[in-house]
Structure formats: C-alpha cells, structure tokens
Amino acid sequence: MPDCCELCNRLKPLTFHHLIPRTLHSNRWFKKTFTREQMQQGLNLCRACHRTVHDFLTEKELGRDYNTRERLLEHEPIGTFVKWVCTRPNV
C-alpha cells in the first residue's frame, strides 16, 4: 500500500477511492463491461484529492469515463487542483 496520495504524491492519511464506485457494481451495464477485479480497483487518495474528485464528477461519470488515474488527471478542474495542491506544504 502506498504511503502517499496517488494523485498529488503528498504524504497524508489516505482513503481508498474505487475507480468504479461501489454504488454502480450491481448495475447491469457495469457488470457486462467490467470484471469483478476491475470493479474492485482503486486509488489511495488523500482526503483533499478524494473530496475534489467527488465534488466535480457524478458516480456514473466516474465509472464510465474517469475510471483510471490518467483519466482523472485529464479532467481539467481535477488536474488543476492536483497541480495546485502539490505546491502546498505537507502539514
């Protein structure tokens, strides 16, 4: 398990972010599109990054379009936040 956020790389307490939100795991489209293993994948994120991801994207947007680290960083507001928060002290 990493000890720094997988988006901003800061050393902070981490929370687990499912790349495909758990609320969608029983949805027929997601069950047909992704394996059980893919639905369990996620990132360890600091609270600030985790909150930002959920502030900007709905559960369905996360599951369908932003289900990788790279895609999350390509989302302009999230990418901008991550670049900014990287400059903040690790306090």
HELIX and SHEET records of a PDB file:
HELIX    1   1 ARG A   22  LEU A   24  5                                   3    
HELIX    2   2 ARG A   28  THR A   33  1                                   6    
HELIX    3   3 ARG A   36  GLN A   40  1                                   5    
HELIX    4   4 ARG A   47  PHE A   56  1                                  10    
HELIX    5   5 GLU A   59  ASP A   65  1                                   7    
HELIX    6   6 ARG A   69  GLU A   74  1                                   6    
HELIX    7   7 GLU A   76  VAL A   85  1                                  10    
SHEET    1   A 2 LEU A  14  HIS A  18  0                                        
SHEET    2   A 2 GLY A  42  CYS A  46 -1                                        
END                                                                             
